[in-house]
Amino acid sequence: MLNADDIAFYRENGYLMVEDAVSAEQLARLREITYALIEKSRAVSKSDDVFDLDEGHSAERPRLTRIKLPHKQDPYYWDVLKNSRMTEVLTALLGPDAMIQTSKLNTKAPVGGAAVEWHQDWAFYPHSNDDMLAFGLMLEDVDEANGPLQVIPGTHKGPVLSHHSAESGLFCGAVDPEDPLFERDKAVTLTGKAGSMTVHHVRTLHGSAPNLSNRNRLILFYECRAADAWPLVGSASYGKIASGGGQVLWDHFADSVITGSMTTEPRAEAVPMRLPLPPAPDAGSIFKTQKSGGARSAFTAREKVGA
């Protein structure tokens, strides 16, 4: 699926675009399941364990920011990750033993669907090494109008920028637009046809503007790690699981294996990191973390109204 030039490009730039990451049949089934879930959200009036609701959501006009943990909502999302061209990309970049960190389906509703402020995934969940990445599978065509993913090449080799609010000191899940190390003018916009997939390294700076089109922007994200990358204390991603004890944590990891097997020998590397503490008042999703933590927006008023 990937050739040597593709892999070298990813290693150097911290991102990659892959076309036809799933078959036409797999794409059609994923869309069918996804739209059925959006229909199901009509019965929901507040965010829950499955749906993050956007402003203006109603039974008549469902508006979501996210479907949480889609691989837990329908087994087909999990099956496709384990049995598609995505699987080949995963092993090419992370090796034979890989696990899922989390998944999410960012639905970004038409005409104003929420932005995702600029951040590095690594800031949310530092591990013993940074052999971690995110896939963004486009379930519909993505163009510049509907809030595509943007990345800043090479930032996976640099520092971990502060994701804490300058006012409150809380982890807010976004970099400050005034940070001198935030070079937004170097951003690359990643658009593509349905079935295409973005790949970005866990330390690559990225974000996305509001959806200004009249179409949903449906991107299925899988965040994955090498099996020997183990989480550090302080990551909210594992807080509730770890509180259940060692067996609960082990069982969780066993259920997270995509390819190969687990290990009890973590690999530690000298990589920069910051802990996502103290937490934002509401850390239920990145949208809630950025809002309740007091993140400052890097997106201008002009972008937000679609001028």
C-alpha positions as CSV (number, residue, x, y, z in Angstrom):
1,M,0.0,0.0,0.0
2,L,2.8,2.4,0.9
3,N,6.1,2.6,-1.0
4,A,9.5,3.7,0.4
5,D,8.9,7.3,-0.8
6,D,5.6,7.5,1.1
7,I,7.1,6.2,4.3
8,A,10.1,8.7,3.9
9,F,7.6,11.6,3.3
10,Y,5.7,10.7,6.5
11,R,8.9,10.4,8.6
12,E,10.1,13.8,7.4
13,N,6.8,15.8,7.4
14,G,4.7,14.1,10.0
15,Y,1.7,13.6,7.7
16,L,0.5,11.7,4.6
17,M,-2.4,11.4,2.3
18,V,-3.5,8.0,1.2
19,E,-6.2,7.4,-1.5
20,D,-8.6,4.5,-1.6
21,A,-7.8,3.4,2.0
22,V,-11.0,1.2,2.0
23,S,-12.9,-0.6,-0.8
24,A,-16.0,0.9,-2.3
25,E,-18.1,-1.7,-0.5
26,Q,-16.5,-0.9,2.8
27,L,-17.0,2.8,2.3
28,A,-20.7,2.4,1.4
29,R,-21.3,0.3,4.5
30,L,-19.5,2.8,6.8
31,R,-21.6,5.6,5.4
32,E,-24.8,3.6,5.9
33,I,-24.0,2.9,9.5
34,T,-22.9,6.5,10.2
35,Y,-26.0,8.1,8.8
36,A,-28.1,5.6,10.8
37,L,-26.4,6.8,13.9
38,I,-27.0,10.5,13.0
39,E,-30.7,9.6,12.6
40,K,-30.6,8.0,16.0
41,S,-29.3,11.2,17.5
42,R,-32.7,12.9,16.8
43,A,-33.9,11.3,20.1
44,V,-31.1,12.8,22.1
45,S,-31.4,16.2,23.7
46,K,-28.1,16.5,25.4
47,S,-24.6,15.0,24.9
48,D,-24.1,11.5,26.2
49,D,-21.7,8.6,26.0
50,V,-22.4,8.2,22.2
51,F,-23.1,11.7,20.8
52,D,-21.6,15.1,21.3
53,L,-24.2,17.6,20.2
54,D,-23.5,20.8,18.4
55,E,-25.3,24.1,19.1
56,G,-28.7,24.1,17.5
57,H,-29.2,20.3,17.6
58,S,-32.8,19.2,17.6
59,A,-35.0,16.2,16.6
60,E,-35.9,18.1,13.4
61,R,-32.4,19.2,12.6
62,P,-29.7,16.8,14.1
63,R,-26.4,18.6,14.5
64,L,-23.4,16.7,16.0
65,T,-19.8,17.5,16.6
66,R,-18.9,13.9,17.2
67,I,-20.0,10.3,17.5
68,K,-17.8,8.9,20.3
69,L,-15.9,5.7,20.1
70,P,-17.5,4.5,16.9
71,H,-15.6,1.1,17.0
72,K,-17.6,0.5,20.3
73,Q,-20.9,1.6,18.7
74,D,-20.9,-0.8,15.8
75,P,-18.4,-3.7,15.2
76,Y,-18.0,-2.8,11.5
77,Y,-15.9,0.2,12.3
78,W,-13.5,-2.1,14.2
79,D,-13.6,-4.8,11.4
80,V,-12.6,-2.3,8.7
81,L,-9.6,-1.0,10.7
82,K,-8.4,-4.6,11.1
83,N,-9.2,-5.8,7.6
84,S,-8.7,-3.1,4.9
85,R,-5.9,-1.2,3.2
86,M,-5.8,0.9,6.4
87,T,-4.3,-2.1,8.1
88,E,-1.5,-2.2,5.6
89,V,-0.7,1.5,6.2
90,L,-0.7,0.9,10.0
91,T,1.8,-1.9,9.9
92,A,4.0,-0.1,7.4
93,L,4.3,2.9,9.8
94,L,4.0,1.4,13.3
95,G,5.3,-2.2,12.7
96,P,3.6,-5.5,13.2
97,D,2.2,-4.9,16.7
98,A,-0.3,-2.1,16.9
99,M,-3.2,-1.1,19.2
100,I,-6.0,1.4,19.1
101,Q,-5.8,4.4,21.4
102,T,-9.2,5.7,20.7
103,S,-11.6,6.4,17.8
104,K,-14.1,9.2,17.0
105,L,-16.2,10.2,14.1
106,N,-16.2,14.0,13.7
107,T,-19.4,14.8,11.9
108,K,-19.0,18.6,11.8
109,A,-22.5,19.8,10.9
110,P,-23.2,22.0,7.9
111,V,-23.0,25.8,8.1
112,G,-21.0,26.5,11.2
113,G,-20.0,23.0,12.5
114,A,-17.5,23.6,15.3
115,A,-13.9,24.2,14.7
116,V,-11.2,22.1,16.3
117,E,-8.5,24.5,17.6
118,W,-4.9,23.8,16.9
119,H,-3.3,21.1,19.0
120,Q,-1.0,18.1,19.2
121,D,-2.6,14.8,20.2
122,W,0.5,14.0,22.2
123,A,-0.4,16.8,24.6
124,F,-3.5,14.8,25.6
125,Y,-1.9,11.4,26.3
126,P,2.0,11.2,26.5
127,H,3.4,7.7,26.3
128,S,6.7,6.0,26.8
129,N,7.5,6.6,23.1
130,D,5.8,8.5,20.3
131,D,5.3,5.8,17.8
132,M,1.6,6.9,17.6
133,L,-0.5,8.3,14.8
134,A,-4.0,9.1,13.7
135,F,-5.9,8.0,10.6
136,G,-8.7,10.3,9.3
137,L,-10.9,8.4,6.8
138,M,-13.1,10.6,4.7
139,L,-16.6,9.2,4.5
140,E,-17.7,12.0,2.1
141,D,-15.7,14.3,-0.2
142,V,-13.8,16.9,1.8
143,D,-13.0,20.3,0.3
144,E,-11.8,23.6,1.7
145,A,-15.3,24.9,2.5
146,N,-16.3,22.2,5.0
147,G,-13.5,22.5,7.5
148,P,-10.8,20.1,6.3
149,L,-7.9,19.0,8.5
150,Q,-4.9,21.2,8.4
151,V,-1.4,20.2,9.5
152,I,1.9,22.0,10.0
153,P,4.7,19.9,8.4
154,G,7.7,19.0,10.5
155,T,6.2,19.9,13.9
156,H,6.4,16.3,15.0
157,K,10.1,16.8,15.3
158,G,9.8,19.9,17.5
159,P,8.7,20.7,21.0
160,V,5.4,20.1,22.6
161,L,3.8,23.5,22.7
162,S,1.8,24.6,25.8
163,H,-1.8,23.5,25.7
164,H,-2.6,25.3,28.9
165,S,-4.7,28.5,29.3
166,A,-2.6,31.5,30.1
167,E,-5.4,32.9,32.2
168,S,-6.5,29.9,34.3
169,G,-3.5,27.6,34.0
170,L,-5.8,24.7,33.2
171,F,-5.1,22.3,30.4
172,C,-7.3,23.6,27.6
173,G,-6.3,21.2,24.8
174,A,-5.2,23.9,22.3
175,V,-2.1,26.1,21.6
176,D,-2.2,29.8,22.1
177,P,-2.5,31.6,18.8
178,E,0.2,34.1,20.0
179,D,2.7,31.4,20.8
180,P,5.8,32.3,18.7
181,L,6.4,28.7,17.9
182,F,3.0,28.4,16.3
183,E,3.7,29.0,12.7
184,R,0.3,28.8,11.1
185,D,1.4,30.3,7.8
186,K,3.2,27.0,7.1
187,A,-0.1,25.0,7.4
188,V,-1.1,22.5,4.7
189,T,-4.7,21.8,4.0
190,L,-5.7,18.2,3.4
191,T,-8.7,17.7,1.1
192,G,-9.8,14.6,-0.8
193,K,-12.4,12.3,-2.2
194,A,-14.5,9.9,0.0
195,G,-12.3,6.9,0.8
196,S,-9.2,8.9,1.1
197,M,-7.3,9.0,4.4
198,T,-5.1,11.5,6.2
199,V,-2.3,10.2,8.5
200,H,-0.7,12.5,11.0
201,H,1.9,11.8,13.7
202,V,0.9,12.2,17.3
203,R,3.1,15.2,17.7
204,T,2.1,17.0,14.5
205,L,0.3,20.3,15.0
206,H,-3.2,20.3,13.4
207,G,-6.6,21.8,13.5
208,S,-9.7,22.5,11.4
209,A,-11.9,25.5,10.8
210,P,-15.7,25.5,11.1
211,N,-17.7,23.8,8.4
212,L,-19.0,26.6,6.1
213,S,-20.5,24.4,3.5
214,N,-24.1,23.0,3.3
215,R,-22.8,19.4,3.8
216,N,-21.7,17.3,6.8
217,R,-18.0,16.8,7.0
218,L,-17.7,13.1,8.0
219,I,-14.2,12.0,9.0
220,L,-13.6,8.8,10.9
221,F,-10.6,9.1,13.1
222,Y,-8.6,6.1,14.5
223,E,-5.8,7.0,16.9
224,C,-3.3,4.2,17.1
225,R,0.0,3.3,18.8
226,A,2.8,0.8,18.7
227,A,2.2,-1.9,21.3
228,D,5.3,-1.0,23.2
229,A,4.2,2.6,23.7
230,W,2.7,2.7,27.2
231,P,0.7,5.6,28.7
232,L,2.1,7.8,31.5
233,V,0.2,8.7,34.6
234,G,-1.8,11.9,34.1
235,S,-3.5,11.1,30.9
236,A,-7.3,11.4,31.3
237,S,-7.7,8.8,28.5
238,Y,-6.8,6.1,31.0
239,G,-7.9,7.6,34.3
240,K,-11.2,5.8,34.7
241,I,-9.8,2.5,33.3
242,A,-6.7,2.5,35.6
243,S,-8.8,3.2,38.6
244,G,-10.4,-0.3,38.1
245,G,-7.0,-1.9,38.9
246,G,-4.3,-3.7,36.9
247,Q,-6.5,-6.5,35.5
248,V,-9.1,-4.1,34.2
249,L,-6.3,-2.1,32.5
250,W,-4.7,-5.2,31.1
251,D,-8.1,-6.4,29.7
252,H,-8.6,-3.0,28.1
253,F,-5.3,-3.2,26.3
254,A,-6.0,-6.8,25.2
255,D,-9.2,-5.7,23.6
256,S,-7.3,-2.8,21.9
257,V,-5.0,-5.0,19.7
258,I,-5.4,-4.3,16.0
259,T,-2.5,-6.3,14.7
260,G,0.1,-8.6,16.3
261,S,0.2,-8.8,20.1
262,M,0.7,-6.9,23.3
263,T,3.9,-6.6,25.3
264,T,4.9,-6.3,28.9
265,E,8.2,-4.5,27.9
266,P,7.5,-0.8,27.2
267,R,10.0,1.0,25.1
268,A,11.1,4.3,26.6
269,E,12.5,7.1,24.3
270,A,13.8,10.6,25.1
271,V,10.8,12.5,23.7
272,P,9.5,15.9,24.9
273,M,6.3,15.8,26.9
274,R,3.9,17.8,29.1
275,L,1.2,16.4,31.3
276,P,-2.4,17.4,30.6
277,L,-2.9,18.6,34.2
278,P,-4.7,20.3,35.9
279,P,-7.6,19.2,33.8
280,A,-10.3,21.4,32.3
281,P,-13.7,21.4,34.2
282,D,-15.3,19.4,31.4
283,A,-13.0,17.0,29.6
284,G,-15.6,14.9,28.0
285,S,-14.3,15.6,24.5
286,I,-11.8,17.9,22.8
287,F,-14.6,20.3,22.1
288,K,-15.6,20.5,25.8
289,T,-11.9,20.6,26.9
290,Q,-11.2,23.5,24.6
291,K,-14.3,25.4,25.6
292,S,-14.3,24.8,29.4
293,G,-10.5,25.1,29.6
294,G,-10.6,28.6,28.1
295,A,-8.7,28.0,24.8
296,R,-8.2,31.0,22.7
297,S,-9.3,30.6,19.1
298,A,-6.8,30.7,16.2
299,F,-9.6,31.1,13.7
300,T,-10.6,34.6,12.7
301,A,-14.1,36.1,12.8
302,R,-14.0,36.1,9.0
303,E,-13.4,32.3,8.9
304,K,-16.2,31.7,11.4
305,V,-18.9,33.6,9.4
306,G,-17.7,32.3,6.0
307,A,-16.9,35.6,4.4
